[in-house]
Amino acid sequence: MLHARDGLHGIIPDVQGDHRLWFPQGAARIRLAILVPLDEDLMVRLNSIRRFHRLLTGRSVRPIPSLQSLSASERHRATLMLRAWDGAESGASRRDIAGVLFQTDFSGLSAAEWKSASERRQLARILAEARALVGGEYLTLLRGGQRQRR
């Protein structure tokens, strides 16, 4: 557990992917509850909650349904999107973000060279997809549907 200004953060390990918890009230004793929206994703949410509860109670946990699991390339792309989004949200320049993602130093490029760089266009696509995922499209991944490319 990690104590931070915004509360207590913890990780519950799981071979299918760790569960990250956040307790805004810190270590204060509270009764835990899960708020579940009654929307078109209800079954996906309930399956995830059931799986998480089994993990917490020490019972055997079934693998994530194949429709909900990401391929290696999808995981890599999602990682790039999240890293790019984090960089943009923390105020990093697009050149700096591209430098980290593509492991290349773009600082020496002129404005015209940067404008025509394929990595700049690729980063724009990655950030557009990240914006959509952060805006709620991540649920499409959990439903097993295909994301629409921007």
ROSE-4610 file (N, C-alpha, C; in Angstrom, 1 decimal, always signed):
// ROSE-4610
residu = [M/M/M/L/L/L/H/H/H/A/A/A/R/R/R/D/D/D/G/G/G/L/L/L/H/H/H/G/G/G/I/I/I/I/I/I/P/P/P/D/D/D/V/V/V/Q/Q/Q/G/G/G/D/D/D/H/H/H/R/R/R/L/L/L/W/W/W/F/F/F/P/P/P/Q/Q/Q/G/G/G/A/A/A/A/A/A/R/R/R/I/I/I/R/R/R/L/L/L/A/A/A/I/I/I/L/L/L/V/V/V/P/P/P/L/L/L/D/D/D/E/E/E/D/D/D/L/L/L/M/M/M/V/V/V/R/R/R/L/L/L/N/N/N/S/S/S/I/I/I/R/R/R/R/R/R/F/F/F/H/H/H/R/R/R/L/L/L/L/L/L/T/T/T/G/G/G/R/R/R/S/S/S/V/V/V/R/R/R/P/P/P/I/I/I/P/P/P/S/S/S/L/L/L/Q/Q/Q/S/S/S/L/L/L/S/S/S/A/A/A/S/S/S/E/E/E/R/R/R/H/H/H/R/R/R/A/A/A/T/T/T/L/L/L/M/M/M/L/L/L/R/R/R/A/A/A/W/W/W/D/D/D/G/G/G/A/A/A/E/E/E/S/S/S/G/G/G/A/A/A/S/S/S/R/R/R/R/R/R/D/D/D/I/I/I/A/A/A/G/G/G/V/V/V/L/L/L/F/F/F/Q/Q/Q/T/T/T/D/D/D/F/F/F/S/S/S/G/G/G/L/L/L/S/S/S/A/A/A/A/A/A/E/E/E/W/W/W/K/K/K/S/S/S/A/A/A/S/S/S/E/E/E/R/R/R/R/R/R/Q/Q/Q/L/L/L/A/A/A/R/R/R/I/I/I/L/L/L/A/A/A/E/E/E/A/A/A/R/R/R/A/A/A/L/L/L/V/V/V/G/G/G/G/G/G/E/E/E/Y/Y/Y/L/L/L/T/T/T/L/L/L/L/L/L/R/R/R/G/G/G/G/G/G/Q/Q/Q/R/R/R/Q/Q/Q/R/R/R/R/R/R]
num = [1/1/1/2/2/2/3/3/3/4/4/4/5/5/5/6/6/6/7/7/7/8/8/8/9/9/9/10/10/10/11/11/11/12/12/12/13/13/13/14/14/14/15/15/15/16/16/16/17/17/17/18/18/18/19/19/19/20/20/20/21/21/21/22/22/22/23/23/23/24/24/24/25/25/25/26/26/26/27/27/27/28/28/28/29/29/29/30/30/30/31/31/31/32/32/32/33/33/33/34/34/34/35/35/35/36/36/36/37/37/37/38/38/38/39/39/39/40/40/40/41/41/41/42/42/42/43/43/43/44/44/44/45/45/45/46/46/46/47/47/47/48/48/48/49/49/49/50/50/50/51/51/51/52/52/52/53/53/53/54/54/54/55/55/55/56/56/56/57/57/57/58/58/58/59/59/59/60/60/60/61/61/61/62/62/62/63/63/63/64/64/64/65/65/65/66/66/66/67/67/67/68/68/68/69/69/69/70/70/70/71/71/71/72/72/72/73/73/73/74/74/74/75/75/75/76/76/76/77/77/77/78/78/78/79/79/79/80/80/80/81/81/81/82/82/82/83/83/83/84/84/84/85/85/85/86/86/86/87/87/87/88/88/88/89/89/89/90/90/90/91/91/91/92/92/92/93/93/93/94/94/94/95/95/95/96/96/96/97/97/97/98/98/98/99/99/99/100/100/100/101/101/101/102/102/102/103/103/103/104/104/104/105/105/105/106/106/106/107/107/107/108/108/108/109/109/109/110/110/110/111/111/111/112/112/112/113/113/113/114/114/114/115/115/115/116/116/116/117/117/117/118/118/118/119/119/119/120/120/120/121/121/121/122/122/122/123/123/123/124/124/124/125/125/125/126/126/126/127/127/127/128/128/128/129/129/129/130/130/130/131/131/131/132/132/132/133/133/133/134/134/134/135/135/135/136/136/136/137/137/137/138/138/138/139/139/139/140/140/140/141/141/141/142/142/142/143/143/143/144/144/144/145/145/145/146/146/146/147/147/147/148/148/148/149/149/149/150/150/150]
x = [+0.8/+0.0/+0.9/+0.4/+1.1/+0.2/+0.7/+0.0/+0.4/-0.6/-0.3/-1.2/-1.0/-1.9/-3.4/-3.6/-5.0/-5.6/-4.9/-5.5/-4.5/-5.1/-4.3/-4.4/-3.3/-3.3/-2.7/-3.4/-2.9/-3.0/-2.3/-2.4/-2.6/-3.6/-3.9/-3.4/-2.3/-1.8/-2.8/-2.7/-3.5/-2.8/-2.7/-1.9/-2.5/-3.8/-4.4/-4.2/-3.7/-3.6/-3.9/-3.0/-3.2/-4.4/-5.0/-6.1/-5.6/-5.9/-5.4/-6.5/-6.3/-7.3/-6.9/-7.9/-7.7/-8.8/-8.3/-9.1/-8.9/-9.8/-9.7/-9.6/-10.2/-10.2/-9.0/-8.1/-6.8/-7.1/-6.5/-6.6/-7.8/-8.7/-9.9/-10.7/-11.3/-12.1/-13.4/-13.6/-14.9/-15.4/-16.7/-17.3/-17.1/-16.5/-16.3/-17.6/-17.8/-19.0/-18.5/-19.2/-19.0/-20.2/-20.1/-21.1/-21.1/-22.2/-22.3/-23.4/-23.0/-24.0/-24.9/-26.1/-27.1/-27.1/-26.1/-26.1/-25.8/-25.5/-25.3/-24.1/-23.2/-22.0/-22.2/-23.4/-23.7/-23.1/-23.3/-22.8/-21.3/-20.6/-19.1/-18.7/-19.4/-19.0/-19.2/-20.4/-20.7/-19.7/-19.3/-18.3/-17.0/-16.6/-15.3/-15.4/-16.6/-16.8/-16.7/-17.4/-17.4/-16.0/-15.3/-13.9/-13.0/-13.2/-12.4/-12.8/-14.1/-14.5/-14.0/-13.9/-13.3/-11.8/-11.2/-9.7/-9.6/-10.4/-10.4/-10.6/-11.5/-11.9/-11.1/-10.1/-9.2/-9.7/-10.8/-11.3/-10.6/-10.7/-10.1/-10.7/-9.9/-10.3/-10.2/-11.2/-11.2/-10.5/-9.9/-9.2/-10.2/-9.7/-10.6/-11.1/-12.4/-13.0/-12.2/-12.0/-11.2/-11.7/-13.0/-13.5/-13.0/-12.7/-12.3/-10.8/-10.0/-8.6/-8.0/-6.9/-6.3/-5.1/-4.9/-3.8/-2.5/-1.4/-0.1/+0.0/-0.4/-0.3/-1.3/-2.5/-3.4/-2.9/-2.3/-1.7/-0.6/+0.3/+1.4/+0.8/-0.2/-0.8/-1.5/-2.2/-2.8/-1.7/-0.6/+0.5/+1.0/+1.2/+1.7/+0.6/-0.6/-1.7/-1.7/-1.6/-1.6/-0.3/+0.8/+2.1/+2.0/+1.5/+1.3/+0.3/-0.8/-1.8/-1.2/-0.5/+0.1/+1.0/+1.9/+2.8/+2.1/+1.1/+0.3/-0.4/-1.0/-1.7/-0.7/+0.5/+1.5/+2.2/+1.8/+2.4/+3.6/+4.0/+5.1/+4.8/+5.8/+5.5/+5.4/+4.8/+4.6/+5.9/+6.9/+8.2/+8.8/+8.7/+9.2/+8.5/+7.2/+6.4/+6.9/+7.0/+7.4/+8.8/+9.7/+11.0/+11.0/+10.2/+10.1/+9.5/+8.4/+7.7/+8.5/+9.1/+9.8/+11.3/+11.8/+13.2/+14.1/+13.7/+14.5/+14.5/+15.6/+15.6/+15.2/+14.0/+13.5/+13.8/+14.5/+14.8/+15.6/+16.4/+17.2/+16.6/+15.3/+14.6/+14.1/+14.1/+13.5/+12.0/+11.3/+9.8/+9.3/+9.9/+9.4/+9.7/+10.8/+11.2/+10.2/+10.0/+9.1/+7.7/+7.2/+5.9/+5.7/+6.8/+6.6/+7.1/+7.5/+7.9/+6.8/+7.0/+6.0/+5.6/+6.6/+6.4/+5.4/+5.4/+4.5/+3.1/+2.9/+1.5/+1.1/+2.0/+1.7/+1.3/+2.1/+1.7/+0.4/+0.0/-1.3/-2.4/-2.2/-3.2/-3.2/-2.1/-2.0/-2.8/-2.6/-3.2/-4.7/-5.1/-6.6/-7.2/-6.6/-7.1/-7.2/-6.1/-6.1/-7.2/-7.4/-8.5/-9.9/-10.1/-11.3/-11.4/-10.3/-10.4/-10.6/-9.9/-10.1/-11.5/-12.1/-13.5/-14.6/-14.2/-15.2/-15.1/-14.4/-14.3/-13.6/-12.9/-12.3/-13.3/-14.5/-15.5/-15.7/-15.5/-15.6/-14.6/-13.4/-12.4/-12.9/-13.6/-14.1/-15.2/-16.0/-17.1/-16.6/-15.4/-14.9/-15.0/-15.4/-15.6/-14.3/-14.3/-13.2/-13.3/-12.2/-12.1/-12.2/-12.8/-12.7/-11.5/-10.7/-9.5/-9.9/-9.2/-9.5/-8.7]
y = [-1.2/+0.0/+1.2/+2.2/+3.5/+4.6/+5.4/+6.5/+7.7/+8.4/+9.6/+10.7/+11.9/+13.0/+12.8/+12.0/+11.8/+10.5/+9.9/+8.7/+7.5/+6.4/+5.1/+4.4/+3.9/+3.1/+1.8/+0.8/-0.6/-1.4/-2.5/-3.4/-4.9/-5.5/-6.9/-7.7/-8.5/-9.2/-10.3/-10.4/-11.4/-11.7/-13.0/-13.4/-12.9/-12.6/-12.0/-10.5/-9.9/-8.4/-7.9/-7.2/-6.7/-5.8/-5.8/-5.0/-3.8/-2.6/-1.4/-0.8/-0.5/+0.0/+1.4/+2.3/+3.6/+3.9/+4.3/+4.6/+6.1/+6.9/+8.4/+8.8/+8.1/+8.4/+7.8/+7.3/+6.7/+5.4/+5.3/+4.0/+4.0/+5.0/+5.1/+3.8/+3.3/+2.1/+2.4/+1.7/+1.9/+0.6/+0.5/-0.7/-0.5/-1.5/-1.4/-1.7/-1.0/-1.2/-1.0/-1.5/-1.3/-0.7/+0.4/+1.1/+0.6/+0.1/-0.5/+0.2/+0.9/+1.5/+0.5/+0.7/-0.2/+0.3/-0.1/+0.3/-0.9/-0.7/-1.8/-2.7/-2.2/-2.9/-3.7/-3.8/-4.4/-5.8/-6.7/-8.0/-8.1/-7.2/-7.2/-6.7/-5.7/-5.2/-6.3/-7.0/-8.0/-9.2/-9.6/-10.6/-10.2/-9.0/-8.5/-8.4/-8.0/-7.9/-9.3/-10.3/-11.6/-12.2/-12.0/-12.5/-11.8/-10.5/-9.8/-10.3/-10.6/-11.1/-12.5/-13.3/-14.6/-14.5/-13.6/-13.3/-12.9/-11.9/-11.4/-12.5/-13.4/-14.4/-15.7/-15.7/-16.8/-18.0/-17.8/-18.9/-18.9/-20.0/-20.1/-19.1/-18.5/-17.4/-17.9/-17.9/-18.3/-17.2/-17.7/-16.7/-15.7/-14.5/-13.5/-14.1/-13.9/-14.4/-13.9/-14.8/-14.5/-13.2/-13.0/-11.8/-10.5/-10.6/-9.4/-9.3/-10.3/-10.2/-9.5/-8.8/-8.1/-9.0/-8.9/-9.6/-8.8/-9.4/-8.7/-7.4/-7.3/-6.1/-5.0/-5.4/-4.5/-4.0/-4.9/-4.4/-3.4/-3.7/-2.8/-1.4/-1.4/-0.2/+0.6/-0.2/+0.5/+1.1/+0.4/+1.0/+2.3/+2.3/+3.5/+4.6/+4.3/+5.3/+5.9/+5.0/+5.5/+6.4/+5.9/+6.7/+8.0/+8.1/+9.3/+10.2/+9.7/+10.5/+11.1/+10.2/+10.7/+11.9/+11.7/+12.8/+14.0/+13.9/+15.1/+15.8/+15.0/+15.5/+16.2/+15.8/+16.4/+17.6/+17.9/+19.1/+18.9/+17.7/+17.4/+17.8/+18.2/+18.6/+17.3/+17.5/+16.3/+15.8/+16.6/+16.2/+15.3/+15.8/+15.0/+13.7/+13.7/+12.4/+11.5/+12.0/+11.1/+10.6/+11.4/+11.0/+9.8/+9.8/+8.7/+7.5/+7.7/+6.5/+5.8/+6.6/+6.0/+5.9/+6.3/+6.2/+6.9/+8.1/+8.9/+10.4/+11.1/+12.5/+13.4/+14.0/+14.9/+16.4/+16.7/+18.1/+18.8/+18.1/+18.8/+19.0/+18.6/+18.8/+20.2/+20.8/+22.1/+21.9/+23.0/+22.9/+22.2/+22.5/+21.9/+20.4/+20.0/+18.6/+17.8/+18.5/+17.8/+17.7/+18.8/+18.8/+17.6/+17.3/+16.2/+14.8/+14.8/+13.5/+12.5/+11.3/+10.2/+9.9/+10.1/+9.8/+10.9/+12.1/+13.1/+12.7/+12.2/+11.8/+10.6/+9.6/+8.4/+8.8/+9.8/+10.2/+10.9/+11.6/+12.3/+11.2/+10.1/+9.0/+8.3/+8.1/+7.5/+8.3/+9.6/+10.5/+10.6/+10.6/+10.6/+9.3/+8.2/+6.9/+6.9/+7.5/+7.6/+8.5/+9.6/+10.5/+9.8/+9.0/+8.2/+7.2/+6.4/+5.4/+6.1/+7.2/+7.8/+8.4/+8.8/+9.3/+8.2/+7.0/+5.9/+4.8/+5.0/+3.9/+2.6/+2.7/+1.6/+0.4/+0.8/-0.2/-1.1/-0.6/-1.4/-2.5/-2.3/-3.3/-4.4/-4.0/-5.0/-5.8/-5.2/-5.9/-6.9/-6.8/-7.7/-7.1/-5.9/-5.3/-4.7/-4.3/-3.7/-2.2/-1.5/-0.1/+0.4/+1.6/+2.2/+3.1/+2.9/+3.7/+5.1/+6.0/+7.5/+7.9]
z = [+0.0/+0.0/+0.0/-0.7/-0.8/-0.3/+0.6/+1.1/+0.3/-0.3/-1.1/-0.7/-1.3/-0.9/-1.2/-2.2/-2.6/-2.0/-1.1/-0.4/-0.4/-0.3/-0.2/-1.5/-2.0/-3.2/-3.0/-3.6/-3.4/-4.6/-4.7/-5.8/-5.3/-5.9/-5.6/-6.8/-6.7/-7.8/-8.4/-9.7/-10.4/-11.7/-12.0/-13.2/-14.4/-14.5/-15.7/-15.7/-14.7/-14.6/-13.3/-12.7/-11.3/-11.2/-10.0/-9.7/-8.8/-9.3/-8.6/-7.9/-6.6/-5.7/-5.3/-5.0/-4.5/-3.5/-2.3/-1.2/-0.9/-1.3/-1.2/+0.3/+1.2/+2.6/+3.3/+2.6/+3.2/+3.9/+5.1/+5.9/+6.8/+6.7/+7.6/+7.4/+8.4/+8.3/+7.6/+6.5/+5.8/+5.3/+5.0/+4.4/+2.9/+2.3/+0.9/+0.1/-1.0/-1.8/-3.3/-4.2/-5.6/-6.2/-6.8/-7.5/-9.0/-9.4/-10.8/-11.6/-12.6/-13.5/-14.2/-14.3/-15.0/-16.4/-17.2/-18.6/-19.5/-20.7/-21.7/-21.3/-20.4/-20.0/-18.7/-18.2/-16.9/-16.8/-17.8/-17.7/-17.7/-18.4/-18.4/-17.0/-16.5/-15.2/-14.1/-14.2/-13.2/-13.2/-14.4/-14.6/-14.0/-14.2/-13.6/-12.1/-11.6/-10.1/-9.5/-10.1/-9.6/-9.6/-10.6/-10.7/-9.6/-9.4/-8.4/-7.0/-6.7/-5.4/-5.2/-6.2/-6.0/-5.6/-6.3/-5.9/-4.5/-4.1/-2.7/-1.6/-2.0/-1.0/-1.1/-1.9/-2.0/-2.8/-3.5/-4.3/-5.7/-6.4/-7.7/-8.7/-9.5/-10.4/-11.8/-12.6/-14.0/-14.8/-15.9/-16.8/-17.3/-17.7/-18.3/-19.6/-19.9/-21.2/-22.4/-23.3/-24.5/-25.2/-25.2/-25.9/-25.2/-23.9/-23.1/-23.0/-23.4/-23.3/-24.5/-24.3/-25.4/-26.0/-27.3/-27.9/-27.5/-27.8/-27.5/-28.2/-29.4/-30.2/-29.6/-29.2/-28.6/-27.3/-26.5/-25.2/-25.4/-26.4/-26.8/-27.2/-28.1/-28.5/-27.4/-26.5/-25.3/-24.4/-24.3/-23.5/-24.1/-25.4/-26.1/-25.9/-26.0/-25.8/-24.4/-23.4/-22.0/-21.7/-22.2/-22.0/-22.7/-23.9/-24.6/-23.9/-23.5/-22.8/-21.5/-20.7/-19.5/-19.8/-20.8/-21.1/-21.5/-22.4/-22.8/-21.6/-20.7/-19.6/-18.6/-18.6/-17.6/-18.3/-19.5/-20.1/-21.0/-21.3/-22.2/-23.6/-24.3/-25.7/-26.6/-27.7/-28.6/-29.0/-29.2/-29.6/-28.5/-27.3/-26.1/-26.0/-26.2/-26.1/-27.1/-28.4/-29.5/-29.2/-28.6/-28.3/-27.3/-26.3/-25.4/-26.0/-26.7/-27.3/-28.4/-29.2/-30.4/-30.1/-28.9/-28.6/-29.6/-30.0/-30.9/-30.4/-30.6/-30.2/-31.4/-31.2/-32.3/-32.0/-31.0/-30.6/-31.6/-32.4/-33.4/-34.7/-34.9/-36.2/-36.3/-37.5/-37.7/-37.6/-37.5/-37.5/-38.7/-39.9/-41.1/-41.1/-40.6/-40.6/-39.6/-38.4/-37.5/-38.0/-38.7/-39.3/-40.3/-41.0/-42.0/-41.5/-40.2/-39.7/-39.6/-40.0/-39.9/-38.4/-37.5/-36.1/-35.5/-36.0/-35.6/-35.9/-37.1/-37.6/-36.8/-36.5/-35.8/-34.3/-33.7/-32.4/-32.4/-33.4/-33.5/-33.4/-34.2/-34.2/-32.8/-32.2/-30.9/-29.9/-29.9/-29.0/-29.2/-30.5/-30.8/-30.3/-30.4/-29.9/-28.4/-27.8/-26.3/-25.8/-26.5/-26.0/-26.1/-27.1/-27.2/-26.1/-25.8/-24.8/-23.4/-23.1/-21.8/-21.7/-22.9/-22.9/-22.8/-22.6/-22.4/-23.4/-24.5/-25.5/-25.0/-23.9/-23.3/-23.0/-22.8/-22.6/-23.8/-25.0/-26.2/-26.1/-25.6/-25.4/-24.5/-23.4/-22.5/-23.0/-23.9/-24.5/-25.6/-26.0/-27.0/-28.4/-28.5/-29.9/-30.4/-31.6/-32.2/-32.0/-31.7/-31.7/-33.1/-33.3/-34.6/-34.7/-35.7/-35.9/-36.3/-35.7/-36.0/-37.2]
